[in-house]
C-alpha cells in the first residue's frame, strides 16, 4: 500500500443554508480545497462523496454527479458513500484507498448534507431510522436522541456520571464553537443554560443535542509521488485508519455504557499508525450528544472505562489539558450535517496539524504532530477512527 497525504482542505459555513442548493454548497468547500492544494478541478481523478440523506431531506438523489459537474471536475470516477453519521469518513476512506491501492494519484473526499429543506419532525423520522427500523423505530418509536438517552442513563447508573457532567461537555464545545467562524452556533453557554433547557429524551436536554445542520467539507488526497511532484511542503500524512461496526438491533448489545465499534476501530487505527493513545495530542470525537463525547474518551483509550466524566470535570479535554478534544466546537456547536461530519473532522485535524486554526485562540500546542478523528455512524452501527500526522 502506498503512502497517502492530505494536500488540500476546504469548508463551508455550517448552519441553516437555505441560500444555496446542494451543488452550490459543495462548491463552497471544493473551491478552497483545490486552491489549498495548488491544483485545478481537472486534476482530480476520483471523488467519493459522503451523504446519508440524498433524496430524503434534500432533492438530489445522486449528489456526487451533480456536485462534480458543478464544481468543474472533468469526468472523474465517482461514488456516493453512506455510513449514516460516518458517511464523510467512509468517503475519506474510499478516496484514501483509491490512492493507496495505486488506482489514482489525486482523489477528493467530499461531504455534503442539506438537512434543513424538510421540517424538523420529518428530519427526526429519517434520523430515527438509523438503527433497526422495524424493531425499534416502527414498533417502539425510538428517536435518535432516545438511542443515546439509553446510553446516558446506563452510564450514569453504572459510573455515577451526572447531568452536570454532560452539561460541561456542551459548555466546552460551545466555548470553542464561538471561536470558530464556520460553526453553526456562535454563542457560549453555561451549565445552568444546559440544565434548564427543554428535556428531549431524559436525561438529554436540548443543549445536550447537536443541531440539524447544512454544510459541506472537502479533502484532497495525493500519493507520495504526487506530493513530491507538486512540491507540497506541508503534507499531512494518513498514518492509519481503523473501522468497525455494531449490530443494528440494540437489544443484542451487551451493554449501554460504550460503543464496541469505537473500541475496535480505535485499536485498529493505533495498530496501523504504530502509536498509542497517549501519543495523540488532540482529537475530534463524535459528540452528537454530550454523553457520546464522554463515552468516546473511554472507548478510544484516553482514560479508563467509567473515568470519562472525570476528564471533563478536571478540564483535561480543554486546550492546556491532557488531551484537547473538539477544538472546533464539535458536532454539538459546529453542527452535524450528517454526511459532512467525517470530512469536517479531517479538515479540523489537518488545520490543527498545520498550526492553521482559523482562530489562533483555539490552536492546540503541538510537539508530536499527531491528531485523531473519531466518527460514529448511528449509535455505534458504524465507526471510523483516522490518525493523521505531520
C-alpha positions in Angstrom: 0.0 0.0 0.0 1.3 3.5 -0.9 1.6 6.4 1.4 -1.2 8.9 1.2 -1.2 12.6 2.2 -3.7 15.3 2.6 -2.7 18.3 0.4 -5.8 20.5 0.5 -8.9 21.1 2.6 -11.9 23.3 2.4 -15.0 24.0 4.5 -18.3 25.8 4.0 -20.2 27.8 6.6 -22.4 25.5 8.7 -25.9 26.3 9.7 -29.3 26.9 8.0 -28.1 27.3 4.4 -31.3 27.9 2.6 -29.4 30.5 0.5 -27.8 27.7 -1.6 -28.6 24.4 -3.2 -26.6 21.2 -2.8 -24.3 21.9 -5.7 -23.6 25.5 -4.6 -23.0 24.3 -1.1 -20.3 21.8 -2.2 -18.6 24.5 -4.3 -18.0 26.5 -1.1 -15.8 23.7 0.2 -14.4 22.3 -3.1 -13.0 25.7 -4.4 -10.8 26.4 -1.3 -9.6 22.8 -1.1 -8.4 23.0 -4.7 -6.7 26.3 -4.1 -5.2 25.0 -0.9 -3.7 22.0 -2.8 -2.5 24.2 -5.6 -4.3 22.1 -8.3 -7.3 22.5 -10.6 -10.6 20.6 -10.7 -9.4 18.6 -13.8 -6.5 17.1 -11.8 -9.0 15.2 -9.5 -9.2 11.6 -10.8 -11.6 10.2 -8.3 -14.2 11.6 -6.0 -16.0 9.9 -3.1 -19.0 11.8 -1.6 -20.4 11.2 1.8 -24.2 11.8 2.1 -26.7 9.9 4.2 -29.8 11.9 3.3 -29.6 12.3 -0.5 -33.2 12.1 -1.9 -34.6 12.2 1.6 -34.1 15.6 3.2 -32.7 17.2 0.0 -33.8 16.9 -3.6 -30.7 15.4 -5.2 -30.7 11.6 -5.2 -27.3 11.3 -6.9 -25.4 14.3 -5.4 -21.9 13.1 -6.4 -22.7 13.6 -10.1 -24.3 16.9 -9.5 -21.5 18.2 -7.3 -18.7 17.0 -9.6 -20.2 18.7 -12.6 -21.0 21.9 -10.9 -17.5 22.1 -9.3 -15.8 21.5 -12.7 -14.4 18.1 -12.1 -13.7 16.5 -15.5 -15.4 13.1 -15.5 -13.7 11.6 -12.5 -14.6 8.2 -11.0 -17.5 8.9 -8.7 -19.1 7.1 -5.8 -21.6 8.1 -3.1 -20.8 6.6 0.4 -23.4 6.0 3.1 -22.5 5.1 6.6 -25.1 7.2 8.5 -23.3 9.9 10.5 -20.0 8.4 9.5 -20.6 8.8 5.7 -18.0 11.5 5.4 -15.3 9.2 6.9 -16.5 6.4 4.6 -15.9 8.8 1.7 -12.5 9.7 3.1 -11.5 6.0 3.5 -12.7 5.3 -0.1 -10.7 8.2 -1.6 -7.7 7.1 0.5 -8.0 3.5 -0.7 -8.1 4.6 -4.3 -4.7 6.2 -3.9 -3.2 3.7 -1.5 -4.0 0.9 -3.9 -2.5 2.7 -6.9 -5.8 3.3 -8.7 -5.4 7.1 -8.6 -2.8 9.8 -7.8 -5.2 12.6 -6.7 -8.6 11.9 -5.1 -11.2 14.0 -3.3 -13.3 13.1 -0.3 -16.3 15.4 -0.2 -19.1 15.5 2.4 -22.3 17.4 1.9 -25.7 17.4 3.6 -28.7 19.8 3.3 -30.9 18.7 6.2 -32.9 21.9 6.6 -35.0 21.6 3.5 -37.5 19.4 5.4 -39.3 20.2 8.6 -37.9 19.0 12.0 -40.4 16.1 12.5 -39.5 14.7 9.1 -35.8 15.1 9.7 -36.2 13.4 13.1 -38.0 10.5 11.5 -35.3 9.9 9.0 -32.6 10.1 11.6 -34.6 7.9 13.9 -34.5 5.2 11.3 -30.7 5.0 11.8 -30.9 1.7 13.6 -33.2 -1.3 13.1 -36.3 0.4 11.6 -38.9 -2.4 12.0 -37.9 -3.4 15.5 -37.1 -0.1 17.1 -38.5 2.9 15.2 -41.7 1.4 13.8 -42.6 -0.7 16.8 -41.3 1.4 19.7 -40.9 4.9 18.3 -37.3 5.4 19.3 -35.9 8.7 18.1 -32.2 9.3 17.7 -31.9 11.2 21.0 -33.7 8.3 22.7 -31.0 5.9 21.5 -28.3 7.9 23.2 -30.5 8.5 26.2 -30.4 4.8 26.8 -26.6 5.0 26.9 -26.6 8.1 29.1 -28.9 6.5 31.7 -26.8 3.3 31.8 -23.5 5.3 32.1 -25.0 7.4 34.9 -26.3 4.3 36.7 -23.0 2.3 36.5 -20.4 5.0 36.9 -22.1 7.9 38.7 -21.9 10.3 35.7 -24.2 13.2 36.3 -26.3 15.6 34.2 -23.8 18.3 35.2 -21.0 16.3 33.7 -23.0 16.1 30.4 -23.6 19.9 30.6 -19.8 20.5 30.9 -19.3 18.9 27.5 -21.8 21.3 25.9 -20.3 24.3 27.7 -16.8 23.4 26.5 -17.8 22.8 22.9 -19.8 26.0 22.7 -16.8 27.8 24.0 -14.7 26.7 21.1 -17.6 26.8 18.6 -17.9 30.5 19.5 -14.2 30.9 18.3 -14.9 29.1 15.0 -16.4 31.3 12.3 -17.8 28.4 10.3 -19.6 26.9 13.3 -23.4 26.7 13.4 -23.6 28.0 16.9 -21.5 31.1 17.8 -22.6 31.7 21.4 -21.1 30.5 24.7 -23.5 28.8 27.2 -23.4 27.9 30.9 -24.1 24.8 32.8 -27.3 26.3 34.0 -28.4 27.0 30.4 -27.9 23.3 29.6 -29.7 22.0 32.7 -32.7 24.4 32.3 -33.2 23.6 28.6 -36.1 21.5 27.4 -35.9 17.8 28.0 -35.7 15.9 24.7 -35.1 12.3 25.9 -34.3 12.2 29.6 -31.6 12.8 30.8 -30.7 14.5 27.5 -31.9 18.1 27.1 -32.0 20.4 24.2 -28.5 21.8 24.8 -27.1 18.2 25.1 -28.1 17.6 21.5 -26.4 18.6 18.3 -28.4 20.8 15.8 -29.8 19.9 12.4 -27.4 21.5 10.1 -26.5 22.2 6.4 -22.8 22.2 5.3 -20.0 20.7 3.3 -16.3 19.9 3.6 -13.7 18.8 1.1 -10.4 17.0 1.5 -7.9 16.5 -1.3 -5.6 13.5 -1.1 -2.5 12.6 -3.1 0.1 9.8 -3.4 3.6 10.3 -2.1 4.9 10.6 -5.6 2.4 13.3 -6.5 3.2 15.2 -3.3 6.8 15.4 -4.4 5.9 16.4 -7.9 3.7 19.2 -6.7 6.3 20.4 -4.2 3.9 20.3 -1.2 5.9 21.4 1.8 3.3 20.7 4.5 1.6 17.4 3.7 -0.4 15.8 6.4 0.0 12.0 6.2 -2.7 9.4 6.8 -1.0 7.3 9.5 -3.7 4.8 10.0 -7.5 4.3 9.6 -9.5 1.9 11.7 -13.1 0.8 11.1 -15.7 -1.4 12.7 -19.5 -1.8 13.0 -22.1 -2.9 15.5 -25.4 -4.8 15.5 -28.4 -2.9 14.1 -30.6 -4.4 16.8 -30.0 -2.6 20.1 -31.4 -5.5 22.1 -28.4 -7.5 21.0 -25.9 -5.1 22.5 -24.0 -6.5 25.6 -24.3 -3.2 27.5 -25.1 0.5 27.0 -22.0 2.2 28.5 -19.9 2.4 25.4 -19.7 1.6 21.7 -17.8 -1.6 20.8 -17.4 -0.4 17.3 -15.4 2.7 18.6 -13.2 0.4 20.7 -12.3 -1.9 17.8 -11.9 0.9 15.2 -9.6 2.8 17.6 -7.5 -0.3 18.3 -7.1 -0.9 14.6 -6.1 2.7 13.9 -3.5 2.7 16.6 -2.0 -0.6 15.3 -1.8 0.7 11.8 -0.4 4.0 12.8 2.0 2.4 15.3 1.1 4.8 18.0 -0.6 4.5 21.4 -3.4 6.7 22.8 -1.0 8.7 25.0 0.8 9.9 21.8 -2.3 11.5 20.4 -2.1 15.3 21.1 -5.7 16.3 20.3 -8.8 14.8 18.8 -12.1 15.5 17.2 -14.7 13.0 18.5 -18.3 12.2 17.7 -20.3 14.3 20.2 -23.8 14.2 18.5 -25.0 14.1 22.1 -22.9 15.1 25.2 -22.9 11.5 26.5 -21.3 10.4 23.2 -18.2 12.5 23.9 -17.7 11.1 27.4 -18.0 7.6 26.1 -15.6 8.4 23.3 -12.9 9.4 25.8 -13.2 5.9 27.2 -13.7 3.9 24.1 -10.7 5.3 22.2 -8.4 5.0 25.2 -7.9 8.5 26.6 -9.0 7.2 30.0 -10.2 4.0 31.7 -13.8 2.9 31.4 -16.0 5.0 33.7 -13.5 7.8 34.0 -14.7 9.9 31.1 -16.7 12.3 33.3 -13.6 12.9 35.4 -11.7 14.2 32.3 -14.3 16.8 31.6 -14.7 17.8 35.2 -11.0 18.4 35.5 -10.7 20.4 32.3 -8.4 17.7 30.8 -10.1 18.0 27.4 -9.6 21.7 27.1 -6.5 23.4 25.5 -3.8 23.1 28.1 -5.3 19.8 29.4 -4.2 16.2 28.9 -6.0 15.7 25.6 -7.8 18.7 23.9 -11.0 17.5 22.3 -13.3 19.2 19.7 -11.5 22.5 19.5 -13.7 23.3 16.5 -16.9 23.1 18.7 -17.6 19.5 17.8 -20.9 18.3 16.4 -22.6 20.0 19.4 -21.7 23.6 18.4 -20.1 23.4 15.0 -23.0 21.4 13.7 -23.7 18.0 12.3 -24.6 17.8 8.7 -24.6 14.1 8.8 -22.7 13.2 5.5 -20.3 16.0 6.0 -19.1 15.5 9.6 -16.3 13.0 8.8 -14.7 15.2 6.2 -15.2 18.2 8.5 -13.3 16.4 11.3 -10.4 15.7 8.9 -10.4 19.3 7.9 -10.0 20.4 11.5 -7.3 17.9 12.3 -5.4 18.9 9.2 -5.6 22.6 10.0 -4.5 22.0 13.6 -1.5 19.9 12.5 -0.5 22.7 10.1 -1.0 25.1 13.0 -3.5 26.9 10.9 -6.6 27.0 13.2 -8.8 29.8 11.9 -8.8 31.5 15.3 -5.4 31.2 17.0 -7.0 31.1 20.4 -8.1 27.5 19.7 -4.8 26.3 18.2 -3.5 23.3 20.2 0.2 23.5 21.1 1.9 20.6 19.3 5.1 18.5 19.8 4.5 15.2 18.1 2.1 16.5 15.5 -0.3 13.6 15.8 -4.1 14.0 15.8 -7.1 11.8 15.7 -10.7 11.9 14.2 -13.4 9.6 15.7 -16.6 9.4 13.7 -19.6 7.2 14.6 -22.5 6.3 12.4 -25.8 5.8 14.1 -25.4 4.6 17.7 -22.2 2.6 17.0 -23.6 1.0 13.9 -20.5 2.3 12.0 -17.3 3.7 13.2 -14.1 5.1 11.6 -11.1 6.3 13.5 -8.5 8.2 11.5 -5.0 9.1 12.7 -3.1 11.9 10.9 0.4 13.0 11.4 2.7 15.8 10.2 
